[in-house]
Amino acid sequence: MNVSELIGRFHPLLVHLPIGILLLAALFQLLALKPKYAALHAATNIALFWGMISAIVSCISGYLLSQSDDYDEELVSTHKWLGIATASISLIAYLFNRWENEFAKWVILLMVPLIFVTGHLGGSLTHGSDYLTKGFSKDSTSEKEIKPIADVQEANVYAEIIQPIFESKCYSCHSKSKKKGKLRLDEPAFILKGGEDGEVIKPGNADESDMIRRLLLPRNEEDHMPPKEKPQLKDNEIELIHWWIATGATFDKKTKELEQSEKIKPILVSLQKEVKKVPPDLPQTMIEKADEKALQTLKDSGIIVFPVARNSNYLKANFVTVDSITSNDIALLLSIKKQLVWLSLGQKEISDSLLTPIAQLTNLTRLQLDNTSITDKGLVSLQSLVNLQYLNLVGTKVTSQGVIQLKHLSKLQAVYLYKTFISSSQWSTLKSNFPNVTLDTGGYYVPILETDTTIVKPPEKKN
């Protein structure tokens, strides 16, 4: 390391001096405008002098540091010229203030925003362009994790497994904004190119790769990567990088295309998160509003109709206020069949014949028929409800044979069958026909705990 490089490395330390001293000078100048603080005028001049000197020294050390080419050239250039501008303005402010020029206060006023902007760019060079705002980001964490992968064998190894590790643990020192050791790890071409000491990976030979060697060094070693004060890679992350390099360090292959040892297989599986594709409770397609006249007719008949959610044109209908439901009442629903997704007919005298028009309401996702008079015969009509997800048959006369008729409804998620004509011996048959459907049998038993309060009443007296 030569003398100029040594001086340059003092820049991050020296640069804080002019920032603090010049801002203090600006505060003195502001206070000195009031008569009772007029004595601060002399202190302002002293602060401007030493702030100017330290700003010039910081510019020199910063220039020497920029010669290392470890930083983004464009950002360094902007920071350099703003630093020179700040030092120049501080010199002018010192001279004007010493000569008691009336423009001194305006020059100092211009100097303050220059200090903040220049300091921000310096922070961006050291910590990344988002260092000031990342703490407010919802996705910001001190240590990013690899996002769970739906199918790790189909994942692009570099883009979905290796690059997130580099982004989390390496980009702060080896990316566009900062190229420590002239090494960048944010793009494939730069990874293969290496840094000032040559290549960092040897595709197909992980054990001889400098990257792996540095990762495995003791944390206190100077060449250990990342630096000991930075977040460290976990053992599994090092194993994944080692495996990627050993299998050729490719940038376009999927996991299934690379050889996988017994050691790496469980690590890959740990990245995978099973994603169960559950159809949404509401259709995802947009739908036009239902006809206002049709809605009014339904309301006049006592049928309650309202949107399933705010700002949605999809509707739910409830017959709770209708005393006696007829086929004409059900037929009225056909005028809104595009928009109708939830229908509640529970606790009503619904016969099998009334389910025939309901079969035309093919957008239904929820249907409540609990405590009605329907039987297996009526369930035949429901086979056309291809979007049905939830079906409530509690307190009806249906049997297992009738329910099995609905096994072809691929979107069905839950069927409620408490107090039906299904015997306990038939549950295994039902479950085998509906392997991915929740069959709720009800009749839950809540155990009595010792801490529960038990009320004991005397038996009623017989007359």
MORALIN-V839933 format. One record per helix or strand. SS is the DSSP state (H for helix, E for strand). FROM is the first residue (numbers start at 0). LEN is the number of residues. If there is no record, write none. Layout:
ss | from | len
SS | FROM | LEN
SS | FROM | LEN
This chain:
ss | from | len
H | 2 | 6
H | 10 | 22
H | 34 | 3
H | 39 | 27
E | 70 | 1
H | 72 | 26
H | 103 | 24
H | 133 | 3
E | 148 | 1
H | 151 | 3
E | 155 | 1
H | 156 | 13
E | 173 | 1
E | 177 | 2
H | 179 | 3
H | 187 | 6
E | 194 | 1
E | 197 | 1
H | 205 | 3
H | 209 | 7
H | 234 | 12
E | 253 | 1
H | 254 | 3
H | 261 | 9
E | 271 | 1
H | 291 | 9
E | 303 | 4
E | 314 | 4
H | 326 | 10
E | 339 | 5
H | 351 | 7
E | 365 | 3
H | 375 | 9
E | 389 | 3
H | 399 | 5
E | 413 | 3
H | 423 | 10
E | 437 | 3
